[in-house]
Amino acid sequence: MKKLLFLAPLLVALALLGSCKKVLGFLEFNVEDSQTVVVPKSSPLGPLTPLVPVPVSSSSQSTFASNGTSADYVQDVMLDKLTLTISNPAGQNFNFLKRIEIYISTDANSADQFLLASLDQVPANVSTISLKPADQKLDLFLRGDSYTLTTKVQLNTLLAQDVTIRADERFKVKARKP
């Protein structure tokens, strides 16, 4: 019985060390990208209207390299945060916007378009909003050098001028070490 009591903590310690190697074999880090989206003053009221797709040169490859991995070892990519901030005109808020959806694809003509993030009720009197990330695996899109974002908006009011919005995305990446 004394041998069993002595061996039990040793076996537990060995089991924990063995499982730690698997955890230590993975990297977790963020990839952050930014670009601008323009909502033209000619956007109609009514249903969701797609805006011009925006190609994004991703920082993923350089971020992979600085974290000691590459796209070949990426296991899981999820959107962690997507924030929109009005950059022009000064003093503009999101009162013109009722609803917004942002889709991601490998390029503008691709059929592999997935919902990235959305916000069904845009709050009033704010110039920065955070969208709700969709629960999508995004490995395919961040393994390449670029991806395309397509924004769909539903307006509350007509715009007097174009509105420029900066979109900041933060992706959470899990990758294996090479």
MITORZA-207522 format. One record per residue: x, y, z of N, C-alpha, C in turn; residue number from 1. Coordinates in pm, 1 decimal, always signed. Example, Ala and Ser with C-alpha at 12.3 -4.5 7.8 and 13.67 -1.06 7.14 Angstrom:
2
+----------+----------+----------+----------+----------+----------+----------+----------+----------+-----+
|     n.xx |     n.yy |     n.zz |    ca.xx |    ca.yy |    ca.zz |     c.xx |     c.yy |     c.zz |   k |
+----------+----------+----------+----------+----------+----------+----------+----------+----------+-----+
|  +1319.0 |   -569.0 |   +780.0 |  +1230.0 |   -450.0 |   +780.0 |  +1320.0 |   -330.0 |   +780.0 |   1 |
|  +1285.0 |   -225.0 |   +708.0 |  +1367.0 |   -106.0 |   +714.0 |  +1290.0 |     +3.0 |   +787.0 |   2 |
+----------+----------+----------+----------+----------+----------+----------+----------+----------+-----+
This chain:
178
+----------+----------+----------+----------+----------+----------+----------+----------+----------+-----+
|     n.xx |     n.yy |     n.zz |    ca.xx |    ca.yy |    ca.zz |     c.xx |     c.yy |     c.zz |   k |
+----------+----------+----------+----------+----------+----------+----------+----------+----------+-----+
|    +82.3 |   -119.9 |     +0.0 |     +0.0 |     +0.0 |     +0.0 |    +86.0 |   +125.3 |     +0.0 |   1 |
|   +198.4 |   +120.6 |    +77.3 |   +287.5 |   +236.1 |    +83.0 |   +351.5 |   +260.7 |    -53.4 |   2 |
|   +383.1 |   +151.1 |   -125.7 |   +440.4 |   +165.6 |   -259.1 |   +342.4 |   +234.7 |   -353.0 |   3 |
|   +215.4 |   +199.8 |   -342.9 |   +112.2 |   +259.3 |   -426.7 |    +97.8 |   +408.2 |   -398.3 |   4 |
|    +99.6 |   +445.6 |   -270.6 |    +90.3 |   +586.5 |   -233.8 |   +211.9 |   +664.1 |   -283.3 |   5 |
|   +327.0 |   +601.2 |   -284.9 |   +448.5 |   +666.1 |   -332.9 |   +446.9 |   +679.9 |   -485.9 |   6 |
|   +397.8 |   +578.0 |   -554.3 |   +396.9 |   +577.0 |   -700.4 |   +286.1 |   +662.3 |   -760.6 |   7 |
|   +174.9 |   +679.1 |   -691.7 |    +61.4 |   +754.4 |   -746.3 |   +100.2 |   +897.7 |   -782.8 |   8 |
|   +164.5 |   +975.7 |   -693.6 |   +202.7 |  +1112.0 |   -733.2 |   +303.2 |  +1113.4 |   -848.1 |   9 |
|   +391.2 |  +1014.8 |   -853.0 |   +488.3 |  +1007.1 |   -960.5 |   +419.0 |   +982.2 |  -1095.4 |  10 |
|   +321.1 |   +893.7 |  -1097.2 |   +246.7 |   +865.4 |  -1219.7 |   +166.3 |   +987.2 |  -1266.3 |  11 |
|   +105.4 |  +1057.4 |  -1171.5 |    +30.5 |  +1178.3 |  -1205.7 |   +124.4 |  +1282.9 |  -1264.7 |  12 |
|   +241.0 |  +1302.5 |  -1205.1 |   +338.2 |  +1399.1 |  -1254.8 |   +383.6 |  +1363.3 |  -1396.3 |  13 |
|   +410.4 |  +1236.4 |  -1422.1 |   +450.5 |  +1193.2 |  -1555.9 |   +339.5 |  +1215.0 |  -1658.0 |  14 |
|   +216.3 |  +1188.3 |  -1619.4 |   +102.8 |  +1209.1 |  -1709.3 |    +88.1 |  +1357.2 |  -1744.2 |  15 |
|   +104.6 |  +1442.4 |  -1645.1 |    +93.8 |  +1586.1 |  -1670.8 |   +206.3 |  +1635.4 |  -1759.7 |  16 |
|   +326.6 |  +1589.7 |  -1738.3 |   +438.5 |  +1630.3 |  -1822.2 |   +419.0 |  +1583.4 |  -1965.6 |  17 |
|   +366.1 |  +1464.5 |  -1982.9 |   +340.6 |  +1412.6 |  -2117.1 |   +237.8 |  +1495.5 |  -2191.6 |  18 |
|   +133.0 |  +1541.5 |  -2123.1 |    +30.9 |  +1622.3 |  -2188.3 |    +79.6 |  +1764.0 |  -2212.1 |  19 |
|   +172.2 |  +1814.7 |  -2132.8 |   +225.9 |  +1948.5 |  -2151.5 |   +303.1 |  +1958.6 |  -2282.6 |  20 |
|   +367.7 |  +1853.4 |  -2324.7 |   +442.1 |  +1857.6 |  -2449.7 |   +348.9 |  +1886.8 |  -2566.4 |  21 |
|   +231.7 |  +1830.2 |  -2563.5 |   +135.4 |  +1856.3 |  -2669.7 |    +91.6 |  +2001.9 |  -2667.0 |  22 |
|    +67.2 |  +2057.4 |  -2550.7 |    +27.5 |  +2196.9 |  -2538.8 |   +142.8 |  +2287.4 |  -2579.7 |  23 |
|   +263.7 |  +2251.8 |  -2537.1 |   +379.9 |  +2332.7 |  -2570.2 |   +414.4 |  +2326.0 |  -2718.0 |  24 |
|   +366.2 |  +2226.4 |  -2788.5 |   +391.6 |  +2213.5 |  -2930.3 |   +308.3 |  +2306.9 |  -3016.1 |  25 |
|   +216.5 |  +2382.3 |  -2957.1 |   +131.3 |  +2474.8 |  -3029.5 |   +164.4 |  +2618.6 |  -2992.6 |  26 |
|   +146.2 |  +2705.5 |  -3087.5 |   +164.9 |  +2848.9 |  -3066.9 |    +28.5 |  +2915.3 |  -3074.4 |  27 |
|     +7.7 |  +3018.2 |  -2995.8 |   -111.7 |  +3101.4 |  -3006.1 |    -67.1 |  +3245.4 |  -3016.1 |  28 |
|   -118.8 |  +3315.5 |  -3116.7 |    -83.6 |  +3456.1 |  -3136.7 |   -194.2 |  +3521.6 |  -3218.6 |  29 |
|   -184.4 |  +3653.1 |  -3235.2 |   -284.4 |  +3729.3 |  -3309.0 |   -226.8 |  +3782.3 |  -3439.7 |  30 |
|   -312.2 |  +3789.9 |  -3540.2 |   -281.2 |  +3857.9 |  -3665.2 |   -376.7 |  +3976.1 |  -3672.5 |  31 |
|   -319.9 |  +4095.4 |  -3694.1 |   -402.8 |  +4216.0 |  -3699.8 |   -390.2 |  +4280.2 |  -3837.2 |  32 |
|   -505.2 |  +4313.2 |  -3896.2 |   -511.2 |  +4378.8 |  -4026.2 |   -604.6 |  +4499.1 |  -4017.5 |  33 |
|   -578.9 |  +4599.8 |  -4101.2 |   -664.7 |  +4718.9 |  -4109.2 |   -680.0 |  +4759.6 |  -4254.6 |  34 |
|   -793.5 |  +4816.8 |  -4285.9 |   -819.2 |  +4872.7 |  -4417.9 |   -937.3 |  +4968.3 |  -4406.6 |  35 |
|   -967.0 |  +5036.7 |  -4515.4 |  -1079.5 |  +5130.3 |  -4513.1 |  -1190.6 |  +5080.7 |  -4604.9 |  36 |
|  -1311.5 |  +5115.6 |  -4564.3 |  -1433.1 |  +5085.0 |  -4639.5 |  -1505.6 |  +5217.5 |  -4658.3 |  37 |
|  -1556.4 |  +5240.5 |  -4777.3 |  -1629.6 |  +5364.0 |  -4803.7 |  -1776.8 |  +5330.9 |  -4825.7 |  38 |
|  -1863.6 |  +5399.7 |  -4749.4 |  -2007.9 |  +5389.8 |  -4770.9 |  -2043.5 |  +5510.9 |  -4856.6 |  39 |
|  -2077.0 |  +5488.7 |  -4984.3 |  -2103.4 |  +5602.5 |  -5073.2 |  -2236.0 |  +5670.8 |  -5041.0 |  40 |
|  -2239.4 |  +5802.0 |  -5067.4 |  -2361.3 |  +5878.3 |  -5039.3 |  -2477.4 |  +5830.6 |  -5126.4 |  41 |
|  -2448.4 |  +5758.2 |  -5232.9 |  -2553.3 |  +5708.7 |  -5322.2 |  -2614.2 |  +5575.9 |  -5275.0 |  42 |
|  -2571.7 |  +5526.2 |  -5157.8 |  -2626.4 |  +5399.2 |  -5107.9 |  -2775.9 |  +5413.6 |  -5081.0 |  43 |
|  -2854.8 |  +5315.2 |  -5126.3 |  -3000.2 |  +5325.7 |  -5109.3 |  -3045.9 |  +5286.2 |  -4968.5 |  44 |
|  -3163.2 |  +5335.0 |  -4932.9 |  -3229.4 |  +5290.2 |  -4811.0 |  -3294.8 |  +5156.7 |  -4840.7 |  45 |
|  -3328.3 |  +5082.5 |  -4735.6 |  -3399.4 |  +4957.7 |  -4756.2 |  -3319.0 |  +4837.7 |  -4716.7 |  46 |
|  -3316.5 |  +4735.7 |  -4804.7 |  -3251.4 |  +4609.0 |  -4767.5 |  -3099.1 |  +4622.5 |  -4761.1 |  47 |
|  -3034.9 |  +4516.3 |  -4714.5 |  -2888.6 |  +4513.1 |  -4712.0 |  -2833.7 |  +4534.2 |  -4852.6 |  48 |
|  -2741.4 |  +4627.1 |  -4864.4 |  -2682.2 |  +4660.7 |  -4993.1 |  -2531.9 |  +4632.3 |  -4988.6 |  49 |
|  -2480.3 |  +4553.7 |  -5082.6 |  -2335.5 |  +4527.6 |  -5082.4 |  -2257.9 |  +4649.3 |  -5131.2 |  50 |
|  -2145.2 |  +4675.5 |  -5065.6 |  -2054.3 |  +4780.9 |  -5108.3 |  -1946.1 |  +4719.1 |  -5195.6 |  51 |
|  -1859.9 |  +4802.1 |  -5251.7 |  -1751.6 |  +4752.9 |  -5336.0 |  -1659.1 |  +4665.9 |  -5250.4 |  52 |
|  -1628.7 |  +4543.1 |  -5294.7 |  -1537.2 |  +4456.9 |  -5218.9 |  -1400.6 |  +4523.0 |  -5200.3 |  53 |
|  -1341.2 |  +4500.1 |  -5083.2 |  -1211.8 |  +4560.4 |  -5049.9 |  -1106.9 |  +4450.6 |  -5037.1 |  54 |
|  -1004.3 |  +4452.5 |  -5126.0 |   -895.4 |  +4355.3 |  -5110.6 |   -807.5 |  +4396.3 |  -4992.1 |  55 |
|   -764.1 |  +4297.3 |  -4913.7 |   -681.7 |  +4323.2 |  -4795.8 |   -549.4 |  +4249.8 |  -4812.6 |  56 |
|   -439.4 |  +4325.0 |  -4806.0 |   -306.0 |  +4263.0 |  -4801.5 |   -282.0 |  +4227.3 |  -4656.3 |  57 |
|   -286.8 |  +4099.7 |  -4627.3 |   -279.0 |  +4053.2 |  -4489.4 |   -136.6 |  +4056.5 |  -4435.3 |  58 |
|   -127.1 |  +4081.7 |  -4306.3 |     +2.1 |  +4077.4 |  -4237.1 |    +29.6 |  +3936.5 |  -4184.3 |  59 |
|    -51.5 |  +3839.8 |  -4224.5 |    -41.3 |  +3705.2 |  -4168.0 |    +93.5 |  +3639.9 |  -4191.7 |  60 |
|   +148.1 |  +3649.4 |  -4313.2 |   +274.2 |  +3581.5 |  -4342.5 |   +388.6 |  +3633.0 |  -4255.1 |  61 |
|   +397.8 |  +3764.7 |  -4239.2 |   +504.2 |  +3820.5 |  -4154.8 |   +479.9 |  +3788.4 |  -4007.6 |  62 |
|   +353.1 |  +3783.8 |  -3966.3 |   +321.5 |  +3748.3 |  -3827.9 |   +354.0 |  +3601.3 |  -3802.1 |  63 |
|   +324.1 |  +3514.3 |  -3898.6 |   +360.5 |  +3372.7 |  -3884.1 |   +511.6 |  +3361.0 |  -3865.3 |  64 |
|   +588.4 |  +3428.1 |  -3951.7 |   +734.1 |  +3419.2 |  -3946.2 |   +789.2 |  +3472.7 |  -3813.7 |  65 |
|   +734.2 |  +3583.7 |  -3766.2 |   +784.7 |  +3639.9 |  -3640.3 |   +748.7 |  +3553.4 |  -3519.7 |  66 |
|   +654.3 |  +3462.4 |  -3537.0 |   +617.9 |  +3369.4 |  -3430.6 |   +678.2 |  +3230.5 |  -3451.6 |  67 |
|   +769.4 |  +3219.0 |  -3546.9 |   +841.7 |  +3093.8 |  -3567.3 |   +761.4 |  +2983.3 |  -3633.0 |  68 |
|   +666.1 |  +3020.0 |  -3719.4 |   +587.2 |  +2918.5 |  -3789.0 |   +558.7 |  +2966.6 |  -3930.6 |  69 |
|   +478.2 |  +2893.4 |  -4004.3 |   +437.8 |  +2933.7 |  -4139.1 |   +294.0 |  +2890.4 |  -4162.9 |  70 |
|   +240.1 |  +2932.3 |  -4275.4 |   +100.9 |  +2902.3 |  -4308.5 |    +73.9 |  +2751.5 |  -4312.4 |  71 |
|   +175.4 |  +2671.9 |  -4348.0 |   +159.2 |  +2526.5 |  -4355.2 |   +126.4 |  +2464.0 |  -4219.0 |  72 |
|   +162.3 |  +2532.4 |  -4111.2 |   +144.2 |  +2477.6 |  -3976.8 |    +24.2 |  +2537.1 |  -3902.3 |  73 |
|    -51.2 |  +2622.3 |  -3969.3 |   -168.2 |  +2683.8 |  -3906.7 |   -276.4 |  +2577.9 |  -3886.6 |  74 |
|   -329.0 |  +2570.8 |  -3765.4 |   -430.3 |  +2471.5 |  -3730.2 |   -569.4 |  +2532.9 |  -3718.4 |  75 |
|   -575.8 |  +2656.0 |  -3668.0 |   -706.2 |  +2713.9 |  -3637.6 |   -695.6 |  +2865.7 |  -3639.8 |  76 |
|   -785.0 |  +2931.0 |  -3713.3 |   -792.7 |  +3076.9 |  -3716.0 |   -937.5 |  +3116.4 |  -3693.3 |  77 |
|   -958.3 |  +3205.2 |  -3597.1 |  -1092.6 |  +3256.9 |  -3567.4 |  -1082.4 |  +3409.0 |  -3555.0 |  78 |
|  -1187.9 |  +3478.5 |  -3594.9 |  -1192.1 |  +3622.4 |  -3573.5 |  -1214.3 |  +3647.3 |  -3425.3 |  79 |
|  -1127.7 |  +3726.6 |  -3365.6 |  -1136.7 |  +3760.1 |  -3224.0 |  -1209.5 |  +3892.6 |  -3204.7 |  80 |
|  -1184.3 |  +3987.6 |  -3295.8 |  -1241.2 |  +4121.1 |  -3279.6 |  -1244.2 |  +4193.2 |  -3413.5 |  81 |
|  -1352.1 |  +4266.2 |  -3440.3 |  -1361.0 |  +4351.3 |  -3557.8 |  -1423.4 |  +4482.6 |  -3513.8 |  82 |
|  -1346.5 |  +4589.8 |  -3526.3 |  -1390.7 |  +4722.1 |  -3482.2 |  -1396.0 |  +4814.6 |  -3602.6 |  83 |
|  -1503.6 |  +4892.4 |  -3611.7 |  -1517.9 |  +4991.7 |  -3717.8 |  -1513.3 |  +5130.9 |  -3655.2 |  84 |
|  -1435.1 |  +5219.6 |  -3716.3 |  -1422.5 |  +5357.3 |  -3667.5 |  -1438.2 |  +5451.7 |  -3785.2 |  85 |
|  -1524.3 |  +5551.2 |  -3771.6 |  -1541.8 |  +5649.2 |  -3878.9 |  -1420.2 |  +5740.7 |  -3881.0 |  86 |
|  -1356.9 |  +5750.2 |  -3998.1 |  -1239.5 |  +5836.6 |  -4011.2 |  -1268.5 |  +5963.9 |  -4091.2 |  87 |
|  -1377.0 |  +5962.6 |  -4169.6 |  -1412.7 |  +6080.9 |  -4247.4 |  -1560.2 |  +6074.0 |  -4284.9 |  88 |
|  -1636.2 |  +6179.2 |  -4273.2 |  -1602.0 |  +6314.8 |  -4230.4 |  -1589.4 |  +6325.8 |  -4077.4 |  89 |
|  -1515.3 |  +6424.9 |  -4035.8 |  -1496.4 |  +6449.5 |  -3892.4 |  -1631.8 |  +6476.9 |  -3827.2 |  90 |
|  -1650.8 |  +6422.0 |  -3709.8 |  -1775.2 |  +6444.1 |  -3635.4 |  -1889.8 |  +6351.6 |  -3673.8 |  91 |
|  -1870.4 |  +6271.2 |  -3776.3 |  -1975.7 |  +6177.7 |  -3820.4 |  -1989.0 |  +6064.1 |  -3719.7 |  92 |
|  -2112.6 |  +6018.2 |  -3697.4 |  -2134.7 |  +5900.4 |  -3613.5 |  -2208.4 |  +5795.8 |  -3695.8 |  93 |
|  -2237.5 |  +5682.3 |  -3632.9 |  -2301.9 |  +5571.6 |  -3703.8 |  -2454.6 |  +5580.2 |  -3704.5 |  94 |
|  -2512.8 |  +5695.4 |  -3677.1 |  -2658.8 |  +5708.1 |  -3676.2 |  -2721.3 |  +5674.9 |  -3811.5 |  95 |
|  -2647.6 |  +5687.1 |  -3918.5 |  -2699.5 |  +5657.6 |  -4052.5 |  -2715.0 |  +5507.9 |  -4076.6 |  96 |
|  -2652.8 |  +5426.6 |  -3992.5 |  -2643.8 |  +5282.4 |  -4016.9 |  -2736.7 |  +5204.4 |  -3924.5 |  97 |
|  -2818.8 |  +5118.3 |  -3985.4 |  -2909.8 |  +5035.0 |  -3907.8 |  -2848.2 |  +4897.8 |  -3879.5 |  98 |
|  -2786.9 |  +4839.2 |  -3982.9 |  -2735.1 |  +4702.5 |  -3973.7 |  -2614.1 |  +4689.2 |  -4065.0 |  99 |
|  -2520.0 |  +4600.7 |  -4026.2 |  -2400.5 |  +4579.4 |  -4108.8 |  -2356.9 |  +4434.0 |  -4099.5 | 100 |
|  -2310.8 |  +4380.5 |  -4211.6 |  -2253.6 |  +4246.0 |  -4220.0 |  -2126.5 |  +4255.2 |  -4302.1 | 101 |
|  -2022.2 |  +4185.8 |  -4258.2 |  -1897.1 |  +4182.9 |  -4333.1 |  -1864.0 |  +4037.2 |  -4364.2 | 102 |
|  -1835.2 |  +4011.9 |  -4492.3 |  -1805.5 |  +3877.6 |  -4540.7 |  -1659.6 |  +3871.4 |  -4583.3 | 103 |
|  -1600.4 |  +3753.2 |  -4572.8 |  -1462.4 |  +3731.0 |  -4612.6 |  -1459.3 |  +3626.0 |  -4723.3 | 104 |
|  -1368.6 |  +3645.7 |  -4820.2 |  -1350.0 |  +3549.0 |  -4928.9 |  -1204.6 |  +3555.4 |  -4974.4 | 105 |
|  -1163.2 |  +3457.0 |  -5052.1 |  -1024.6 |  +3457.0 |  -5099.6 |  -1001.3 |  +3567.0 |  -5202.7 | 106 |
|  -1104.1 |  +3599.2 |  -5281.8 |  -1095.7 |  +3713.1 |  -5373.9 |  -1236.5 |  +3760.9 |  -5405.7 | 107 |
|  -1247.7 |  +3871.2 |  -5477.5 |  -1377.5 |  +3935.6 |  -5501.4 |  -1475.4 |  +3848.3 |  -5579.5 | 108 |
|  -1423.5 |  +3758.7 |  -5664.8 |  -1510.4 |  +3675.3 |  -5748.5 |  -1528.3 |  +3534.3 |  -5695.1 | 109 |
|  -1482.7 |  +3510.1 |  -5574.4 |  -1481.9 |  +3375.2 |  -5519.4 |  -1618.2 |  +3334.6 |  -5463.5 | 110 |
|  -1646.2 |  +3206.3 |  -5472.9 |  -1770.9 |  +3152.0 |  -5417.9 |  -1753.3 |  +3109.8 |  -5271.8 | 111 |
|  -1631.0 |  +3121.9 |  -5218.5 |  -1604.2 |  +3077.8 |  -5081.5 |  -1625.8 |  +3190.1 |  -4979.2 | 112 |
|  -1731.1 |  +3265.7 |  -4996.0 |  -1759.8 |  +3380.0 |  -4909.4 |  -1830.1 |  +3334.4 |  -4781.5 | 113 |
|  -1775.4 |  +3377.9 |  -4666.1 |  -1831.9 |  +3342.7 |  -4536.1 |  -1856.0 |  +3469.1 |  -4454.3 | 114 |
|  -1959.9 |  +3465.8 |  -4372.4 |  -1985.6 |  +3576.9 |  -4281.7 |  -1869.8 |  +3586.1 |  -4183.3 | 115 |
|  -1810.1 |  +3704.4 |  -4172.5 |  -1699.0 |  +3728.6 |  -4081.3 |  -1750.0 |  +3787.5 |  -3950.6 | 116 |
|  -1834.3 |  +3891.1 |  -3960.5 |  -1888.1 |  +3957.8 |  -3841.4 |  -2009.7 |  +4039.8 |  -3881.6 | 117 |
|  -2093.3 |  +4070.6 |  -3781.9 |  -2213.2 |  +4149.2 |  -3810.5 |  -2258.0 |  +4223.9 |  -3685.4 | 118 |
|  -2349.6 |  +4316.1 |  -3708.4 |  -2413.8 |  +4387.9 |  -3598.9 |  -2554.5 |  +4421.5 |  -3646.1 | 119 |
|  -2654.5 |  +4361.1 |  -3580.0 |  -2794.0 |  +4378.8 |  -3622.4 |  -2853.9 |  +4511.8 |  -3578.2 | 120 |
|  -2813.4 |  +4563.2 |  -3464.5 |  -2863.4 |  +4691.0 |  -3414.5 |  -2744.2 |  +4781.3 |  -3385.2 | 121 |
|  -2713.7 |  +4870.6 |  -3475.9 |  -2601.0 |  +4961.8 |  -3457.4 |  -2641.4 |  +5068.8 |  -3356.2 | 122 |
|  -2561.9 |  +5088.2 |  -3250.4 |  -2596.9 |  +5187.6 |  -3149.3 |  -2588.6 |  +5330.2 |  -3205.2 | 123 |
|  -2665.9 |  +5418.8 |  -3145.6 |  -2671.2 |  +5558.2 |  -3190.2 |  -2563.2 |  +5641.7 |  -3122.3 | 124 |
|  -2526.3 |  +5749.7 |  -3189.6 |  -2437.5 |  +5852.8 |  -3135.9 |  -2297.2 |  +5803.9 |  -3101.7 | 125 |
|  -2246.0 |  +5705.4 |  -3174.6 |  -2109.5 |  +5657.3 |  -3153.3 |  -2034.6 |  +5659.5 |  -3286.9 | 126 |
|  -1903.0 |  +5678.6 |  -3280.1 |  -1822.9 |  +5679.5 |  -3401.6 |  -1734.1 |  +5554.7 |  -3411.6 | 127 |
|  -1742.5 |  +5467.2 |  -3311.4 |  -1671.3 |  +5339.5 |  -3312.9 |  -1767.2 |  +5229.9 |  -3268.1 | 128 |
|  -1768.5 |  +5119.1 |  -3341.8 |  -1852.3 |  +5004.8 |  -3303.9 |  -1771.6 |  +4876.7 |  -3314.9 | 129 |
|  -1808.8 |  +4779.5 |  -3235.2 |  -1748.9 |  +4645.4 |  -3242.4 |  -1854.7 |  +4549.9 |  -3294.5 | 130 |
|  -1820.4 |  +4476.0 |  -3397.0 |  -1912.5 |  +4379.4 |  -3455.0 |  -1899.9 |  +4245.9 |  -3383.6 | 131 |
|  -2003.8 |  +4165.8 |  -3394.6 |  -2004.7 |  +4033.4 |  -3333.7 |  -1941.3 |  +3934.2 |  -3431.6 | 132 |
|  -1827.8 |  +3872.1 |  -3392.1 |  -1764.1 |  +3775.6 |  -3481.8 |  -1853.4 |  +3653.7 |  -3506.7 | 133 |
|  -1853.2 |  +3606.8 |  -3630.6 |  -1922.9 |  +3482.9 |  -3664.0 |  -1835.7 |  +3366.9 |  -3617.5 | 134 |
|  -1895.2 |  +3255.7 |  -3592.0 |  -1821.4 |  +3138.6 |  -3544.7 |  -1775.9 |  +3057.5 |  -3666.2 | 135 |
|  -1675.2 |  +3109.5 |  -3736.1 |  -1625.2 |  +3045.5 |  -3857.5 |  -1476.2 |  +3017.3 |  -3844.8 | 136 |
|  -1433.3 |  +2901.8 |  -3892.5 |  -1290.0 |  +2874.2 |  -3903.6 |  -1240.4 |  +2946.4 |  -4029.0 | 137 |
|  -1133.4 |  +3023.3 |  -4014.2 |  -1087.4 |  +3110.2 |  -4121.6 |   -947.2 |  +3076.9 |  -4171.1 | 138 |
|   -902.0 |  +2955.4 |  -4147.4 |   -766.5 |  +2913.8 |  -4184.5 |   -737.0 |  +2944.0 |  -4331.6 | 139 |
|   -828.1 |  +2908.4 |  -4418.1 |   -811.6 |  +2923.9 |  -4562.5 |   -774.8 |  +3067.2 |  -4599.6 | 140 |
|   -836.9 |  +3164.2 |  -4534.3 |   -820.7 |  +3303.4 |  -4573.1 |   -690.7 |  +3364.9 |  -4523.9 | 141 |
|   -642.3 |  +3323.0 |  -4408.4 |   -519.3 |  +3381.7 |  -4356.1 |   -393.6 |  +3304.2 |  -4395.5 | 142 |
|   -409.5 |  +3192.2 |  -4461.1 |   -291.6 |  +3119.9 |  -4509.9 |   -230.9 |  +3188.8 |  -4631.2 | 143 |
|   -311.2 |  +3267.3 |  -4701.1 |   -261.9 |  +3338.8 |  -4818.7 |   -212.4 |  +3478.5 |  -4783.3 | 144 |
|   -165.0 |  +3548.8 |  -4885.7 |   -113.6 |  +3684.6 |  -4867.0 |   -224.4 |  +3788.7 |  -4861.4 | 145 |
|   -343.7 |  +3751.4 |  -4910.2 |   -452.0 |  +3849.1 |  -4914.1 |   -587.1 |  +3778.8 |  -4905.2 | 146 |
|   -687.3 |  +3857.3 |  -4876.3 |   -825.8 |  +3812.7 |  -4877.3 |   -911.8 |  +3933.4 |  -4912.8 | 147 |
|  -1039.3 |  +3911.4 |  -4933.7 |  -1129.6 |  +4020.6 |  -4972.4 |  -1242.7 |  +4030.6 |  -4871.1 | 148 |
|  -1275.6 |  +4153.8 |  -4835.0 |  -1389.6 |  +4179.3 |  -4747.2 |  -1500.4 |  +4244.3 |  -4827.9 | 149 |
|  -1620.5 |  +4191.9 |  -4812.0 |  -1738.2 |  +4250.6 |  -4874.8 |  -1831.8 |  +4293.6 |  -4763.4 | 150 |
|  -1865.4 |  +4420.1 |  -4763.9 |  -1951.1 |  +4477.2 |  -4659.9 |  -2090.7 |  +4498.6 |  -4715.9 | 151 |
|  -2190.0 |  +4460.8 |  -4636.3 |  -2329.9 |  +4486.6 |  -4671.3 |  -2388.6 |  +4574.4 |  -4562.1 | 152 |
|  -2454.9 |  +4682.1 |  -4603.6 |  -2510.5 |  +4777.2 |  -4507.1 |  -2659.4 |  +4798.9 |  -4530.9 | 153 |
|  -2728.4 |  +4828.5 |  -4423.5 |  -2867.7 |  +4872.7 |  -4429.3 |  -2870.4 |  +5009.2 |  -4361.6 | 154 |
|  -2907.6 |  +5111.6 |  -4438.1 |  -2903.6 |  +5248.0 |  -4388.0 |  -3035.0 |  +5289.2 |  -4323.0 | 155 |
|  -3023.2 |  +5377.3 |  -4222.5 |  -3139.6 |  +5441.0 |  -4159.7 |  -3179.8 |  +5566.8 |  -4235.8 | 156 |
|  -3077.9 |  +5639.7 |  -4282.0 |  -3100.6 |  +5767.6 |  -4350.7 |  -3006.4 |  +5776.7 |  -4469.9 | 157 |
|  -3042.8 |  +5863.2 |  -4564.7 |  -2955.0 |  +5888.4 |  -4678.0 |  -2835.8 |  +5970.2 |  -4631.5 | 158 |
|  -2721.8 |  +5948.9 |  -4696.0 |  -2599.4 |  +6019.7 |  -4660.5 |  -2582.4 |  +6144.7 |  -4746.9 | 159 |
|  -2533.9 |  +6251.5 |  -4684.6 |  -2506.4 |  +6375.4 |  -4757.1 |  -2371.9 |  +6366.7 |  -4829.4 | 160 |
|  -2282.3 |  +6282.1 |  -4779.6 |  -2151.1 |  +6263.0 |  -4842.2 |  -2100.5 |  +6123.1 |  -4810.2 | 161 |
|  -1997.0 |  +6080.6 |  -4882.9 |  -1937.0 |  +5949.9 |  -4856.9 |  -1883.8 |  +5944.4 |  -4714.0 | 162 |
|  -1891.9 |  +5826.0 |  -4652.5 |  -1838.7 |  +5805.2 |  -4517.9 |  -1729.0 |  +5700.4 |  -4527.1 | 163 |
|  -1609.6 |  +5735.9 |  -4477.7 |  -1495.8 |  +5645.0 |  -4477.9 |  -1482.5 |  +5583.3 |  -4339.9 | 164 |
|  -1472.6 |  +5451.1 |  -4338.2 |  -1466.9 |  +5375.6 |  -4212.5 |  -1340.3 |  +5291.1 |  -4212.6 | 165 |
|  -1266.1 |  +5296.3 |  -4102.2 |  -1149.4 |  +5208.9 |  -4085.9 |  -1196.0 |  +5081.1 |  -4017.2 | 166 |
|  -1161.8 |  +4968.6 |  -4074.9 |  -1195.5 |  +4837.8 |  -4017.6 |  -1068.0 |  +4774.8 |  -3963.5 | 167 |
|  -1068.1 |  +4740.9 |  -3835.1 |   -953.8 |  +4676.7 |  -3770.1 |   -994.8 |  +4536.8 |  -3727.1 | 168 |
|   -927.3 |  +4435.6 |  -3783.7 |   -957.0 |  +4296.7 |  -3748.1 |   -842.8 |  +4239.7 |  -3664.9 | 169 |
|   -880.4 |  +4155.5 |  -3570.0 |   -781.1 |  +4079.4 |  -3493.8 |   -823.0 |  +3933.7 |  -3497.9 | 170 |
|   -735.6 |  +3851.1 |  -3557.5 |   -759.5 |  +3708.0 |  -3570.3 |   -675.4 |  +3634.1 |  -3467.1 | 171 |
|   -734.7 |  +3536.8 |  -3401.2 |   -661.6 |  +3450.8 |  -3308.0 |   -617.9 |  +3327.2 |  -3385.6 | 172 |
|   -486.6 |  +3300.0 |  -3380.1 |   -428.2 |  +3191.5 |  -3458.1 |   -367.9 |  +3086.8 |  -3365.6 | 173 |
|   -394.0 |  +2961.3 |  -3396.6 |   -325.6 |  +2849.4 |  -3331.6 |   -250.1 |  +2776.3 |  -3441.8 | 174 |
|   -120.9 |  +2753.8 |  -3416.7 |    -37.3 |  +2687.9 |  -3516.4 |    +59.2 |  +2592.8 |  -3447.8 | 175 |
|   +103.4 |  +2492.3 |  -3524.8 |   +206.2 |  +2401.4 |  -3475.3 |   +342.9 |  +2462.9 |  -3499.6 | 176 |
|   +437.6 |  +2421.6 |  -3419.8 |   +575.0 |  +2459.9 |  -3444.7 |   +629.3 |  +2370.3 |  -3555.2 | 177 |
|   +710.4 |  +2426.2 |  -3642.8 |   +767.5 |  +2343.5 |  -3751.4 |   +862.8 |  +2238.4 |  -3696.8 | 178 |
+----------+----------+----------+----------+----------+----------+----------+----------+----------+-----+
